[in-house]
């Protein structure tokens, strides 16, 4: 991955995509769910928005996350993963970035189960915020490669799609990834609650929970607060 250094880094600072704040200290985060794959993560002096969406297909009927963030991390530019509905610099391309005191690593990963031949490449993200290591796999159905496992290590918080369909892990596939990475907290995203919208190929969170039988499950509602250090056992946080 190519980092943003030298003249590029100077330009980014000039346009407001980075600032001189130091690496963020521990202090925890507050996570707000907007449904589908959109999470707003606040803590350590920065606000990160994941996968803003248009209210179409599987996100039909949801309120679009029209919020402001220091940085927006998107899996792709598809309307349900990287829609231009929020305010803030949007990162969707693999690379190394420094934004709002955060060190962000984006890596290309196939969007689908066919090496990207159907939906192309997505971007998976890794960063540290509020003393917690995050991994974002909210927009892929691909098996992890050895280099992916090295990059993500053992995250404190794993955000992962679980609803199935053409470009999202099924519950069983997502559970296999969780067992590989052994995160301390798992936030499942990209699943449908209630009636299935038209033109939606995703299902509920239940197959994932069944595949993770034995793991503790908590349902914090729309807002979740986490602080380091987290307990070691993997716990699933099903947000609304």
Secondary structure as GFF3:
##gff-version 3
##sequence-region A 1 240
A	DSSP	alpha_helix	6	15	.	.	.	ID=ss1
A	DSSP	beta_strand	29	33	.	.	.	ID=ss2
A	DSSP	beta_strand	39	43	.	.	.	ID=ss3
A	DSSP	beta_strand	46	50	.	.	.	ID=ss4
A	DSSP	three_ten_helix	57	59	.	.	.	ID=ss5
A	DSSP	beta_strand	68	73	.	.	.	ID=ss6
A	DSSP	beta_strand	87	91	.	.	.	ID=ss7
A	DSSP	beta_strand	95	99	.	.	.	ID=ss8
A	DSSP	beta_strand	102	110	.	.	.	ID=ss9
A	DSSP	beta_strand	121	129	.	.	.	ID=ss10
A	DSSP	beta_strand	132	137	.	.	.	ID=ss11
A	DSSP	alpha_helix	146	152	.	.	.	ID=ss12
A	DSSP	beta_strand	157	161	.	.	.	ID=ss13
A	DSSP	alpha_helix	171	181	.	.	.	ID=ss14
A	DSSP	beta_strand	185	189	.	.	.	ID=ss15
A	DSSP	alpha_helix	206	211	.	.	.	ID=ss16
A	DSSP	beta_strand	216	221	.	.	.	ID=ss17
A	DSSP	beta_strand	223	226	.	.	.	ID=ss18
A	DSSP	beta_strand	235	239	.	.	.	ID=ss19
###
